[in-house]
Amino acid sequence: MSIKPCLKRCQLGFFLQGLSFSLYFAWAAFLSSCGPQPKTTPSPPPRLEEIEASLTKAQAELERGCYLGFREALRTLEPLISRLAAWPELKARVLPVYVKNVLLLGMREKELGLSTRTLDSIASLIAQNKELAAMADLYQVARNMTVQAKGVMAFDDQKFESRLKIPDWKKEKIDWERLLAEEAEREKNLENRARQDELAAYCWLVSYLNFAGTRETQLKPQELLALHPRSRLIRFKLAISSTPVPRREHLEELVAEEPEFFEAHYFLGEVAMRRGQLLTAEKHYLEAKRAIPESPIIAISLASVYFHLEEFEKSLEAYEATLELLPGYREAMLGRAICLSYLGRHEEAIKALEEMINLGYWLMGEAHFWMAWNLAALNQFQEAWPHCLEAQGRLPTNSQVFSLSGTVALEINDLAAAEKNFLQALEFDDSNAEALVGLGRLEARRENWPRAGEHYDAARKVYETQEAQVRAKMKEIEAAEMAAARKEALLKRKALQLEKIALTKATVLFNAASCYFNAGENDKALPLAEEAASHPAFKEKAADLIARIRKERKFVAWLIIPRRERDIFELGAEQTVGDKKNTQG
């Protein structure tokens, strides 16, 4: 017998044997599943003492009134709610505190620019538990509350696009009116409850101030504070809702009472920022960011401080950190692009702006302006021109948009468009130096020397003002309390800025002098040329121009001296006044 048939029979035997074992184990598993299963005994509920201890701890955290307190209370209550799922009577003791906790945390997150789903966790609880019916109005207020925003940050583009496609605007109007009526009724009910219930008072304030901040003037804050004199919730809401700036005294009180009231630092930073106190604002923003690093409005506020301090590298880092927290945040995208522009990283800036333009809707005028700015910096003027036109259409009263458009038009030799844009820029800001210099260049091309000189001279005055402003800023930096290295870096940056302005001013001085000289107005030309000569870059050029002006003035003077006096002048004769009169006679 050959070996191959034997091997095949062996393989077949092993296969059948394996198949029988598999069927056996499958059948055994089926029989075991059909038999009686052991009952699982639920774990015993937490002891009442443990529940009360957790509730006491959570209540203490809630009474702190701050974001970290609300978050810590939730860490205590969430596991407890989960453990009590099978014990409704015990769970009912915890639910009111838990729901209050979620409401407060959800609203505080919105006040800090955090768009979360925290409030979603209590929607079904309120609907399914009759004992929580009183929380329904509070939940609706919290849910309708808008997320604190700096620019376009919490808005969904897709929702915006869907609203543009609403088929029945009449129905939409009826629904909106119904919602307003419901909110008015809810607000009235909450106002009545606010006299006894601190949380209801807080929610009433939220509802009252949610859509119309100006209504704050109609409030009587002292009455609310009299009802809840030590309420941190009421003081905080009144402080941050105050217009035009938050109430600093309430915020400082809260920080003194509760050192971990870090969100108060954010709003204190807002107060300082509006007063131009950049270093104070930075200090408060950093304190807030230390405890609430997840807030995009705190991150972008820091970026803004660094931008105004002209620390563009740090500002760029802060804008990028903001975008990590909230991708697509338009203000952060624009800020990042502007920082890249000022740092001379034009290709990167153009790429960032292209991404922004492709997203559409928001800050398109600004995006097109900076796109044109960067393209012009790369001498790509033809490519920049369409972006100038886009920016004009979206920012029709922005002086800088029109002056940039004028500069680009001048570079592509469209003098009519250049003049139109420069004049439009000056209509919105008569101290726009770029527009004044552009008009000077334009009139010089036309050889309209007197007008060119006037524009250059007007630009010179603007640069003098800028020099004074930079010097004042340098004195402010010198007096500020900051790290020595940082102060030195800021002063160095300002000194370089001052040098650049001085060079630009010397340039327009020389150009103005040259234009007046060409126009034959030497009396105007000479003092401007002498001032230009004080700058090292124009010392030789200006000296040459001064010599030409004086020579021409001397020649003109020689032409207008009477004949007899000219002869004496040429001979260099010295005569007394009496002799001069005799000669003339």
C-alpha positions as a Python dict, from the first residue, in 0.01 Angstrom:
ca = {
    (1, 'M'): (0, 0, 0),
    (2, 'S'): (132, 349, -84),
    (3, 'I'): (202, 601, 191),
    (4, 'K'): (-21, 882, 48),
    (5, 'P'): (-358, 702, 89),
    (6, 'C'): (-260, 617, 448),
    (7, 'L'): (-178, 978, 527),
    (8, 'K'): (-509, 1094, 382),
    (9, 'R'): (-704, 844, 594),
    (10, 'C'): (-513, 957, 908),
    (11, 'Q'): (-584, 1324, 836),
    (12, 'L'): (-954, 1246, 785),
    (13, 'G'): (-964, 1058, 1115),
    (14, 'F'): (-806, 1342, 1306),
    (15, 'F'): (-1050, 1589, 1148),
    (16, 'L'): (-1356, 1382, 1247),
    (17, 'Q'): (-1225, 1334, 1596),
    (18, 'G'): (-1169, 1708, 1639),
    (19, 'L'): (-1515, 1779, 1503),
    (20, 'S'): (-1677, 1542, 1756),
    (21, 'F'): (-1497, 1710, 2046),
    (22, 'S'): (-1609, 2054, 1926),
    (23, 'L'): (-1972, 1940, 1903),
    (24, 'Y'): (-1952, 1786, 2248),
    (25, 'F'): (-1825, 2105, 2413),
    (26, 'A'): (-2080, 2318, 2227),
    (27, 'W'): (-2363, 2090, 2347),
    (28, 'A'): (-2234, 2100, 2705),
    (29, 'A'): (-2221, 2477, 2695),
    (30, 'F'): (-2579, 2491, 2565),
    (31, 'L'): (-2708, 2260, 2843),
    (32, 'S'): (-2528, 2464, 3110),
    (33, 'S'): (-2684, 2785, 2978),
    (34, 'C'): (-3031, 2632, 3000),
    (35, 'G'): (-2987, 2532, 3361),
    (36, 'P'): (-3065, 2755, 3663),
    (37, 'Q'): (-2826, 3048, 3695),
    (38, 'P'): (-2686, 3167, 4029),
    (39, 'K'): (-2857, 3488, 4143),
    (40, 'T'): (-2640, 3800, 4172),
    (41, 'T'): (-2691, 3977, 4499),
    (42, 'P'): (-2676, 4358, 4464),
    (43, 'S'): (-2403, 4522, 4663),
    (44, 'P'): (-2531, 4673, 4985),
    (45, 'P'): (-2608, 5045, 4975),
    (46, 'P'): (-2374, 5294, 5134),
    (47, 'R'): (-2442, 5350, 5499),
    (48, 'L'): (-2656, 5649, 5586),
    (49, 'E'): (-2361, 5804, 5769),
    (50, 'E'): (-2153, 5775, 5454),
    (51, 'I'): (-2427, 5938, 5244),
    (52, 'E'): (-2466, 6224, 5491),
    (53, 'A'): (-2090, 6275, 5504),
    (54, 'S'): (-2073, 6296, 5123),
    (55, 'L'): (-2365, 6537, 5114),
    (56, 'T'): (-2206, 6756, 5381),
    (57, 'K'): (-1878, 6763, 5189),
    (58, 'A'): (-2054, 6846, 4860),
    (59, 'Q'): (-2264, 7121, 5023),
    (60, 'A'): (-1948, 7278, 5165),
    (61, 'E'): (-1790, 7279, 4820),
    (62, 'L'): (-2101, 7434, 4663),
    (63, 'E'): (-2109, 7709, 4924),
    (64, 'R'): (-1764, 7819, 4813),
    (65, 'G'): (-1941, 7946, 4500),
    (66, 'C'): (-1645, 7891, 4268),
    (67, 'Y'): (-1575, 7674, 3967),
    (68, 'L'): (-1327, 7447, 4147),
    (69, 'G'): (-1576, 7399, 4430),
    (70, 'F'): (-1854, 7299, 4189),
    (71, 'R'): (-1621, 7058, 4013),
    (72, 'E'): (-1504, 6901, 4340),
    (73, 'A'): (-1863, 6859, 4460),
    (74, 'L'): (-1948, 6673, 4141),
    (75, 'R'): (-1654, 6438, 4194),
    (76, 'T'): (-1807, 6354, 4531),
    (77, 'L'): (-2168, 6312, 4419),
    (78, 'E'): (-2135, 6133, 4083),
    (79, 'P'): (-2002, 5803, 4229),
    (80, 'L'): (-2266, 5821, 4502),
    (81, 'I'): (-2549, 5860, 4248),
    (82, 'S'): (-2413, 5561, 4057),
    (83, 'R'): (-2396, 5342, 4371),
    (84, 'L'): (-2752, 5436, 4471),
    (85, 'A'): (-2907, 5346, 4133),
    (86, 'A'): (-3076, 5036, 4283),
    (87, 'W'): (-3193, 5219, 4598),
    (88, 'P'): (-3449, 5485, 4494),
    (89, 'E'): (-3527, 5603, 4849),
    (90, 'L'): (-3163, 5677, 4923),
    (91, 'K'): (-3100, 5820, 4578),
    (92, 'A'): (-3385, 6066, 4633),
    (93, 'R'): (-3190, 6217, 4926),
    (94, 'V'): (-2895, 6293, 4700),
    (95, 'L'): (-3068, 6397, 4377),
    (96, 'P'): (-3163, 6758, 4472),
    (97, 'V'): (-2806, 6839, 4572),
    (98, 'Y'): (-2669, 6662, 4265),
    (99, 'V'): (-2901, 6851, 4028),
    (100, 'K'): (-2814, 7183, 4194),
    (101, 'N'): (-2446, 7095, 4157),
    (102, 'V'): (-2479, 7019, 3785),
    (103, 'L'): (-2680, 7338, 3726),
    (104, 'L'): (-2417, 7555, 3895),
    (105, 'L'): (-2125, 7385, 3724),
    (106, 'G'): (-2293, 7398, 3382),
    (107, 'M'): (-2370, 7769, 3413),
    (108, 'R'): (-2023, 7854, 3544),
    (109, 'E'): (-1866, 7665, 3255),
    (110, 'K'): (-2067, 7879, 3015),
    (111, 'E'): (-1954, 8194, 3198),
    (112, 'L'): (-1595, 8079, 3136),
    (113, 'G'): (-1646, 8011, 2767),
    (114, 'L'): (-1665, 7633, 2804),
    (115, 'S'): (-1916, 7469, 2572),
    (116, 'T'): (-1975, 7132, 2743),
    (117, 'R'): (-2253, 6875, 2776),
    (118, 'T'): (-2256, 6890, 3156),
    (119, 'L'): (-2621, 6998, 3175),
    (120, 'D'): (-2736, 6705, 2960),
    (121, 'S'): (-2681, 6465, 3250),
    (122, 'I'): (-2980, 6600, 3447),
    (123, 'A'): (-3242, 6648, 3173),
    (124, 'S'): (-3392, 6299, 3211),
    (125, 'L'): (-3364, 6309, 3592),
    (126, 'I'): (-3575, 6624, 3612),
    (127, 'A'): (-3831, 6484, 3367),
    (128, 'Q'): (-3863, 6148, 3546),
    (129, 'N'): (-3866, 6260, 3912),
    (130, 'K'): (-4169, 6457, 4031),
    (131, 'E'): (-3983, 6578, 4339),
    (132, 'L'): (-3746, 6767, 4102),
    (133, 'A'): (-4026, 6953, 3921),
    (134, 'A'): (-3923, 7281, 4084),
    (135, 'M'): (-3584, 7246, 3911),
    (136, 'A'): (-3740, 7248, 3562),
    (137, 'D'): (-3743, 7627, 3528),
    (138, 'L'): (-3388, 7650, 3660),
    (139, 'Y'): (-3273, 7389, 3411),
    (140, 'Q'): (-3435, 7576, 3121),
    (141, 'V'): (-3257, 7896, 3223),
    (142, 'A'): (-2924, 7713, 3240),
    (143, 'R'): (-2983, 7541, 2907),
    (144, 'N'): (-3081, 7868, 2731),
    (145, 'M'): (-2787, 8054, 2880),
    (146, 'T'): (-2538, 8160, 2614),
    (147, 'V'): (-2173, 8060, 2632),
    (148, 'Q'): (-1948, 8355, 2718),
    (149, 'A'): (-1762, 8430, 2398),
    (150, 'K'): (-1485, 8649, 2262),
    (151, 'G'): (-1572, 8666, 1898),
    (152, 'V'): (-1684, 8363, 1699),
    (153, 'M'): (-1599, 8069, 1922),
    (154, 'A'): (-1908, 7878, 2034),
    (155, 'F'): (-2105, 7904, 1714),
    (156, 'D'): (-2156, 7606, 1487),
    (157, 'D'): (-2118, 7701, 1120),
    (158, 'Q'): (-2347, 7419, 1016),
    (159, 'K'): (-2625, 7552, 1241),
    (160, 'F'): (-2575, 7895, 1088),
    (161, 'E'): (-2598, 7750, 738),
    (162, 'S'): (-2912, 7554, 827),
    (163, 'R'): (-3078, 7871, 959),
    (164, 'L'): (-3019, 8037, 623),
    (165, 'K'): (-3216, 7754, 463),
    (166, 'I'): (-3521, 7765, 692),
    (167, 'P'): (-3817, 7706, 457),
    (168, 'D'): (-4091, 7863, 668),
    (169, 'W'): (-3987, 8195, 826),
    (170, 'K'): (-4345, 8266, 934),
    (171, 'K'): (-4351, 7951, 1147),
    (172, 'E'): (-4005, 8036, 1276),
    (173, 'K'): (-4133, 8377, 1388),
    (174, 'I'): (-4431, 8220, 1569),
    (175, 'D'): (-4203, 7971, 1744),
    (176, 'W'): (-3968, 8249, 1848),
    (177, 'E'): (-4253, 8457, 1990),
    (178, 'R'): (-4376, 8152, 2182),
    (179, 'L'): (-4032, 8095, 2330),
    (180, 'L'): (-4009, 8460, 2435),
    (181, 'A'): (-4347, 8436, 2607),
    (182, 'E'): (-4239, 8121, 2789),
    (183, 'E'): (-3918, 8287, 2899),
    (184, 'A'): (-4105, 8593, 3027),
    (185, 'E'): (-4336, 8369, 3232),
    (186, 'R'): (-4042, 8172, 3366),
    (187, 'E'): (-3862, 8492, 3457),
    (188, 'K'): (-4167, 8616, 3649),
    (189, 'N'): (-4192, 8290, 3846),
    (190, 'L'): (-3823, 8295, 3927),
    (191, 'E'): (-3842, 8656, 4046),
    (192, 'N'): (-4100, 8549, 4306),
    (193, 'R'): (-3891, 8253, 4415),
    (194, 'A'): (-3573, 8464, 4423),
    (195, 'R'): (-3674, 8622, 4755),
    (196, 'Q'): (-3632, 8295, 4944),
    (197, 'D'): (-3407, 8082, 4721),
    (198, 'E'): (-3049, 8183, 4641),
    (199, 'L'): (-3026, 7947, 4341),
    (200, 'A'): (-3354, 8081, 4202),
    (201, 'A'): (-3222, 8437, 4248),
    (202, 'Y'): (-2906, 8345, 4059),
    (203, 'C'): (-3102, 8184, 3775),
    (204, 'W'): (-3337, 8482, 3763),
    (205, 'L'): (-3035, 8710, 3713),
    (206, 'V'): (-2903, 8480, 3442),
    (207, 'S'): (-3239, 8486, 3264),
    (208, 'Y'): (-3281, 8862, 3308),
    (209, 'L'): (-2936, 8947, 3173),
    (210, 'N'): (-2900, 8668, 2919),
    (211, 'F'): (-2994, 8855, 2601),
    (212, 'A'): (-2993, 9222, 2702),
    (213, 'G'): (-2697, 9337, 2907),
    (214, 'T'): (-2823, 9695, 2901),
    (215, 'R'): (-3116, 9589, 3119),
    (216, 'E'): (-2874, 9586, 3409),
    (217, 'T'): (-2946, 9958, 3450),
    (218, 'Q'): (-3303, 9869, 3547),
    (219, 'L'): (-3192, 9632, 3824),
    (220, 'K'): (-3163, 9729, 4188),
    (221, 'P'): (-2859, 9525, 4291),
    (222, 'Q'): (-2870, 9640, 4653),
    (223, 'E'): (-3216, 9489, 4693),
    (224, 'L'): (-3092, 9153, 4568),
    (225, 'L'): (-2788, 9170, 4793),
    (226, 'A'): (-3012, 9261, 5088),
    (227, 'L'): (-3212, 8942, 5027),
    (228, 'H'): (-2893, 8732, 5003),
    (229, 'P'): (-2629, 8950, 5170),
    (230, 'R'): (-2340, 8704, 5167),
    (231, 'S'): (-2429, 8517, 4850),
    (232, 'R'): (-2121, 8467, 4638),
    (233, 'L'): (-2341, 8359, 4348),
    (234, 'I'): (-2531, 8689, 4344),
    (235, 'R'): (-2222, 8905, 4389),
    (236, 'F'): (-2037, 8718, 4116),
    (237, 'K'): (-2322, 8743, 3866),
    (238, 'L'): (-2379, 9113, 3935),
    (239, 'A'): (-2006, 9177, 3905),
    (240, 'I'): (-1952, 9005, 3570),
    (241, 'S'): (-2278, 9130, 3416),
    (242, 'S'): (-2207, 9494, 3496),
    (243, 'T'): (-2152, 9721, 3198),
    (244, 'P'): (-1933, 9860, 3056),
    (245, 'V'): (-1682, 9683, 3283),
    (246, 'P'): (-1716, 9420, 3557),
    (247, 'R'): (-1751, 9545, 3917),
    (248, 'R'): (-1401, 9515, 4056),
    (249, 'E'): (-1502, 9557, 4422),
    (250, 'H'): (-1722, 9244, 4421),
    (251, 'L'): (-1457, 9040, 4243),
    (252, 'E'): (-1185, 9145, 4486),
    (253, 'E'): (-1412, 9057, 4778),
    (254, 'L'): (-1468, 8709, 4636),
    (255, 'V'): (-1096, 8645, 4591),
    (256, 'A'): (-1027, 8766, 4947),
    (257, 'E'): (-1296, 8536, 5090),
    (258, 'E'): (-1213, 8234, 4874),
    (259, 'P'): (-856, 8217, 4735),
    (260, 'E'): (-961, 7949, 4487),
    (261, 'F'): (-1220, 8175, 4321),
    (262, 'F'): (-991, 8178, 4017),
    (263, 'E'): (-1260, 8277, 3768),
    (264, 'A'): (-1281, 8615, 3944),
    (265, 'H'): (-921, 8672, 3832),
    (266, 'Y'): (-1026, 8635, 3469),
    (267, 'F'): (-1283, 8914, 3506),
    (268, 'L'): (-1037, 9129, 3704),
    (269, 'G'): (-806, 9083, 3406),
    (270, 'E'): (-1084, 9212, 3183),
    (271, 'V'): (-1113, 9525, 3399),
    (272, 'A'): (-737, 9585, 3379),
    (273, 'M'): (-730, 9521, 3004),
    (274, 'R'): (-996, 9784, 2937),
    (275, 'R'): (-794, 10033, 3140),
    (276, 'G'): (-482, 9958, 2937),
    (277, 'Q'): (-306, 9798, 3236),
    (278, 'L'): (-153, 9516, 3037),
    (279, 'L'): (80, 9375, 3301),
    (280, 'T'): (-197, 9372, 3562),
    (281, 'A'): (-426, 9200, 3314),
    (282, 'E'): (-156, 8942, 3240),
    (283, 'K'): (-113, 8868, 3610),
    (284, 'H'): (-487, 8800, 3657),
    (285, 'Y'): (-521, 8597, 3337),
    (286, 'L'): (-226, 8377, 3434),
    (287, 'E'): (-379, 8319, 3777),
    (288, 'A'): (-707, 8215, 3616),
    (289, 'K'): (-534, 7994, 3358),
    (290, 'R'): (-340, 7815, 3631),
    (291, 'A'): (-664, 7664, 3768),
    (292, 'I'): (-882, 7666, 3453),
    (293, 'P'): (-647, 7580, 3165),
    (294, 'E'): (-936, 7441, 2960),
    (295, 'S'): (-1100, 7783, 2905),
    (296, 'P'): (-1042, 7919, 2551),
    (297, 'I'): (-1142, 8276, 2646),
    (298, 'I'): (-872, 8286, 2915),
    (299, 'A'): (-616, 8153, 2667),
    (300, 'I'): (-706, 8406, 2396),
    (301, 'S'): (-706, 8689, 2650),
    (302, 'L'): (-343, 8609, 2733),
    (303, 'A'): (-263, 8604, 2362),
    (304, 'S'): (-416, 8951, 2332),
    (305, 'V'): (-203, 9086, 2619),
    (306, 'Y'): (117, 8959, 2458),
    (307, 'F'): (6, 9099, 2123),
    (308, 'H'): (-45, 9447, 2267),
    (309, 'L'): (293, 9420, 2439),
    (310, 'E'): (431, 9337, 2093),
    (311, 'E'): (569, 9007, 2225),
    (312, 'F'): (463, 8837, 1904),
    (313, 'E'): (642, 8508, 1968),
    (314, 'K'): (459, 8461, 2300),
    (315, 'S'): (134, 8582, 2146),
    (316, 'L'): (170, 8327, 1865),
    (317, 'E'): (220, 8047, 2119),
    (318, 'A'): (-89, 8159, 2312),
    (319, 'Y'): (-303, 8173, 1997),
    (320, 'E'): (-188, 7824, 1900),
    (321, 'A'): (-269, 7698, 2251),
    (322, 'T'): (-617, 7850, 2214),
    (323, 'L'): (-669, 7666, 1886),
    (324, 'E'): (-573, 7339, 2051),
    (325, 'L'): (-855, 7398, 2300),
    (326, 'L'): (-1103, 7510, 2035),
    (327, 'P'): (-1013, 7433, 1671),
    (328, 'G'): (-1170, 7670, 1422),
    (329, 'Y'): (-1186, 7960, 1671),
    (330, 'R'): (-1178, 8244, 1419),
    (331, 'E'): (-1031, 8517, 1641),
    (332, 'A'): (-748, 8284, 1738),
    (333, 'M'): (-690, 8189, 1375),
    (334, 'L'): (-674, 8556, 1274),
    (335, 'G'): (-450, 8646, 1569),
    (336, 'R'): (-211, 8365, 1478),
    (337, 'A'): (-196, 8485, 1116),
    (338, 'I'): (-128, 8846, 1220),
    (339, 'C'): (152, 8737, 1454),
    (340, 'L'): (310, 8537, 1171),
    (341, 'S'): (277, 8846, 951),
    (342, 'Y'): (457, 9074, 1196),
    (343, 'L'): (726, 8811, 1251),
    (344, 'G'): (796, 8817, 876),
    (345, 'R'): (679, 8459, 825),
    (346, 'H'): (467, 8559, 526),
    (347, 'E'): (427, 8218, 359),
    (348, 'E'): (302, 8063, 685),
    (349, 'A'): (66, 8356, 736),
    (350, 'I'): (-74, 8316, 383),
    (351, 'K'): (-135, 7945, 442),
    (352, 'A'): (-315, 8018, 770),
    (353, 'L'): (-530, 8286, 603),
    (354, 'E'): (-618, 8054, 315),
    (355, 'E'): (-748, 7802, 569),
    (356, 'M'): (-955, 8073, 731),
    (357, 'I'): (-1098, 8197, 400),
    (358, 'N'): (-1188, 7840, 302),
    (359, 'L'): (-1389, 7804, 625),
    (360, 'G'): (-1594, 8110, 528),
    (361, 'Y'): (-1850, 8325, 712),
    (362, 'W'): (-1653, 8494, 987),
    (363, 'L'): (-1386, 8771, 978),
    (364, 'M'): (-1356, 8746, 602),
    (365, 'G'): (-1277, 9116, 562),
    (366, 'E'): (-987, 9089, 807),
    (367, 'A'): (-864, 8767, 648),
    (368, 'H'): (-858, 8922, 298),
    (369, 'F'): (-687, 9238, 430),
    (370, 'W'): (-403, 9041, 589),
    (371, 'M'): (-377, 8817, 284),
    (372, 'A'): (-325, 9130, 70),
    (373, 'W'): (-81, 9269, 330),
    (374, 'N'): (137, 8957, 320),
    (375, 'L'): (126, 8929, -58),
    (376, 'A'): (228, 9296, -87),
    (377, 'A'): (516, 9229, 156),
    (378, 'L'): (633, 8962, -91),
    (379, 'N'): (594, 9213, -380),
    (380, 'Q'): (311, 9004, -528),
    (381, 'F'): (96, 9307, -599),
    (382, 'Q'): (-117, 9164, -879),
    (383, 'E'): (-214, 8872, -654),
    (384, 'A'): (-285, 9111, -366),
    (385, 'W'): (-528, 9334, -559),
    (386, 'P'): (-834, 9098, -559),
    (387, 'H'): (-796, 9054, -182),
    (388, 'C'): (-790, 9433, -143),
    (389, 'L'): (-1122, 9457, -326),
    (390, 'E'): (-1272, 9178, -111),
    (391, 'A'): (-1159, 9353, 207),
    (392, 'Q'): (-1309, 9685, 90),
    (393, 'G'): (-1646, 9524, 32),
    (394, 'R'): (-1651, 9368, 380),
    (395, 'L'): (-1482, 9652, 574),
    (396, 'P'): (-1616, 9960, 393),
    (397, 'T'): (-1511, 10214, 659),
    (398, 'N'): (-1167, 10082, 750),
    (399, 'S'): (-897, 10338, 673),
    (400, 'Q'): (-614, 10081, 671),
    (401, 'V'): (-792, 9870, 410),
    (402, 'F'): (-812, 10166, 169),
    (403, 'S'): (-455, 10284, 228),
    (404, 'L'): (-322, 9933, 158),
    (405, 'S'): (-542, 9920, -153),
    (406, 'G'): (-398, 10253, -264),
    (407, 'T'): (-42, 10129, -215),
    (408, 'V'): (-109, 9812, -415),
    (409, 'A'): (-281, 10011, -693),
    (410, 'L'): (17, 10247, -709),
    (411, 'E'): (255, 9952, -744),
    (412, 'I'): (55, 9810, -1036),
    (413, 'N'): (53, 10163, -1186),
    (414, 'D'): (-321, 10225, -1160),
    (415, 'L'): (-289, 10588, -1053),
    (416, 'A'): (-661, 10665, -1062),
    (417, 'A'): (-745, 10375, -833),
    (418, 'A'): (-453, 10462, -607),
    (419, 'E'): (-568, 10824, -565),
    (420, 'K'): (-928, 10719, -502),
    (421, 'N'): (-826, 10473, -231),
    (422, 'F'): (-580, 10706, -58),
    (423, 'L'): (-838, 10984, -40),
    (424, 'Q'): (-1096, 10736, 93),
    (425, 'A'): (-850, 10626, 361),
    (426, 'L'): (-799, 10987, 474),
    (427, 'E'): (-1173, 11043, 484),
    (428, 'F'): (-1195, 10778, 759),
    (429, 'D'): (-866, 10874, 931),
    (430, 'D'): (-690, 11197, 842),
    (431, 'S'): (-375, 11082, 1025),
    (432, 'N'): (-322, 10772, 809),
    (433, 'A'): (48, 10808, 730),
    (434, 'E'): (48, 10538, 460),
    (435, 'A'): (-220, 10726, 268),
    (436, 'L'): (-38, 11060, 303),
    (437, 'V'): (291, 10913, 184),
    (438, 'G'): (109, 10734, -99),
    (439, 'L'): (-45, 11061, -218),
    (440, 'G'): (300, 11221, -202),
    (441, 'R'): (441, 10947, -423),
    (442, 'L'): (144, 10976, -658),
    (443, 'E'): (173, 11355, -704),
    (444, 'A'): (551, 11324, -747),
    (445, 'R'): (492, 11087, -1040),
    (446, 'R'): (264, 11349, -1189),
    (447, 'E'): (533, 11613, -1115),
    (448, 'N'): (278, 11811, -918),
    (449, 'W'): (556, 11912, -679),
    (450, 'P'): (371, 12154, -445),
    (451, 'R'): (95, 11902, -371),
    (452, 'A'): (348, 11622, -328),
    (453, 'G'): (542, 11836, -80),
    (454, 'E'): (227, 11910, 119),
    (455, 'H'): (140, 11540, 154),
    (456, 'Y'): (494, 11444, 260),
    (457, 'D'): (501, 11730, 512),
    (458, 'A'): (166, 11618, 657),
    (459, 'A'): (304, 11264, 693),
    (460, 'R'): (606, 11405, 877),
    (461, 'K'): (375, 11548, 1144),
    (462, 'V'): (207, 11210, 1192),
    (463, 'Y'): (545, 11042, 1243),
    (464, 'E'): (641, 11305, 1499),
    (465, 'T'): (326, 11214, 1694),
    (466, 'Q'): (416, 10846, 1669),
    (467, 'E'): (765, 10916, 1803),
    (468, 'A'): (616, 11092, 2105),
    (469, 'Q'): (383, 10801, 2168),
    (470, 'V'): (666, 10546, 2158),
    (471, 'R'): (878, 10756, 2397),
    (472, 'A'): (584, 10777, 2637),
    (473, 'K'): (545, 10400, 2617),
    (474, 'M'): (913, 10353, 2693),
    (475, 'K'): (879, 10563, 3007),
    (476, 'E'): (579, 10351, 3109),
    (477, 'I'): (782, 10031, 3060),
    (478, 'E'): (1074, 10173, 3257),
    (479, 'A'): (844, 10251, 3550),
    (480, 'A'): (667, 9912, 3537),
    (481, 'E'): (741, 9630, 3780),
    (482, 'M'): (857, 9330, 3578),
    (483, 'A'): (1152, 9100, 3536),
    (484, 'A'): (1466, 9286, 3433),
    (485, 'A'): (1523, 9067, 3125),
    (486, 'R'): (1168, 9121, 3004),
    (487, 'K'): (1189, 9497, 3060),
    (488, 'E'): (1515, 9510, 2868),
    (489, 'A'): (1363, 9314, 2578),
    (490, 'L'): (1057, 9540, 2564),
    (491, 'L'): (1267, 9856, 2575),
    (492, 'K'): (1496, 9720, 2303),
    (493, 'R'): (1194, 9646, 2084),
    (494, 'K'): (1059, 9999, 2140),
    (495, 'A'): (1401, 10149, 2066),
    (496, 'L'): (1410, 9965, 1733),
    (497, 'Q'): (1058, 10085, 1661),
    (498, 'L'): (1164, 10441, 1739),
    (499, 'E'): (1463, 10408, 1503),
    (500, 'K'): (1235, 10284, 1226),
    (501, 'I'): (993, 10575, 1273),
    (502, 'A'): (1284, 10821, 1280),
    (503, 'L'): (1417, 10683, 951),
    (504, 'T'): (1072, 10699, 791),
    (505, 'K'): (1027, 11055, 916),
    (506, 'A'): (1367, 11155, 775),
    (507, 'T'): (1267, 11001, 442),
    (508, 'V'): (945, 11204, 414),
    (509, 'L'): (1129, 11517, 530),
    (510, 'F'): (1384, 11477, 251),
    (511, 'N'): (1111, 11397, -2),
    (512, 'A'): (907, 11701, 106),
    (513, 'A'): (1215, 11924, 81),
    (514, 'S'): (1298, 11785, -266),
    (515, 'C'): (942, 11842, -389),
    (516, 'Y'): (935, 12200, -262),
    (517, 'F'): (1278, 12260, -417),
    (518, 'N'): (1151, 12129, -751),
    (519, 'A'): (851, 12360, -715),
    (520, 'G'): (1085, 12654, -654),
    (521, 'E'): (956, 12702, -297),
    (522, 'N'): (1298, 12714, -133),
    (523, 'D'): (1180, 12884, 185),
    (524, 'K'): (971, 12575, 257),
    (525, 'A'): (1237, 12334, 134),
    (526, 'L'): (1533, 12457, 341),
    (527, 'P'): (1410, 12391, 699),
    (528, 'L'): (1281, 12047, 599),
    (529, 'A'): (1614, 11957, 436),
    (530, 'E'): (1805, 12082, 742),
    (531, 'E'): (1591, 11862, 968),
    (532, 'A'): (1640, 11562, 737),
    (533, 'A'): (2018, 11618, 754),
    (534, 'S'): (2010, 11544, 1127),
    (535, 'H'): (1950, 11175, 1048),
    (536, 'P'): (2268, 10984, 957),
    (537, 'A'): (2102, 10806, 664),
    (538, 'F'): (2026, 11139, 492),
    (539, 'K'): (2320, 11349, 609),
    (540, 'E'): (2501, 11356, 274),
    (541, 'K'): (2191, 11371, 52),
    (542, 'A'): (2035, 11645, 258),
    (543, 'A'): (2364, 11841, 271),
    (544, 'D'): (2380, 11833, -108),
    (545, 'L'): (2017, 11947, -133),
    (546, 'I'): (2080, 12226, 120),
    (547, 'A'): (2378, 12348, -84),
    (548, 'R'): (2166, 12354, -400),
    (549, 'I'): (1885, 12538, -222),
    (550, 'R'): (2126, 12802, -86),
    (551, 'K'): (2296, 12842, -421),
    (552, 'E'): (1963, 12893, -591),
    (553, 'R'): (1846, 13134, -321),
    (554, 'K'): (2170, 13329, -368),
    (555, 'F'): (2120, 13332, -745),
    (556, 'V'): (1760, 13447, -709),
    (557, 'A'): (1867, 13715, -463),
    (558, 'W'): (2130, 13831, -713),
    (559, 'L'): (1864, 13856, -982),
    (560, 'I'): (1631, 14076, -778),
    (561, 'I'): (1897, 14322, -642),
    (562, 'P'): (1880, 14662, -825),
    (563, 'R'): (2153, 14713, -1086),
    (564, 'R'): (2369, 14961, -886),
    (565, 'E'): (2343, 14748, -568),
    (566, 'R'): (2425, 14432, -766),
    (567, 'D'): (2749, 14587, -888),
    (568, 'I'): (2847, 14683, -533),
    (569, 'F'): (2744, 14334, -406),
    (570, 'E'): (2959, 14166, -670),
    (571, 'L'): (3259, 14384, -587),
    (572, 'G'): (3214, 14309, -220),
    (573, 'A'): (3239, 14680, -142),
    (574, 'E'): (3147, 14790, 209),
    (575, 'Q'): (2945, 15102, 236),
    (576, 'T'): (2779, 15282, 515),
    (577, 'V'): (2408, 15335, 509),
    (578, 'G'): (2468, 15698, 424),
    (579, 'D'): (2702, 15610, 138),
    (580, 'K'): (2445, 15353, 13),
    (581, 'K'): (2175, 15622, 7),
    (582, 'N'): (2408, 15859, -179),
    (583, 'T'): (2486, 15593, -438),
    (584, 'Q'): (2118, 15521, -491),
    (585, 'G'): (2056, 15894, -526),
}
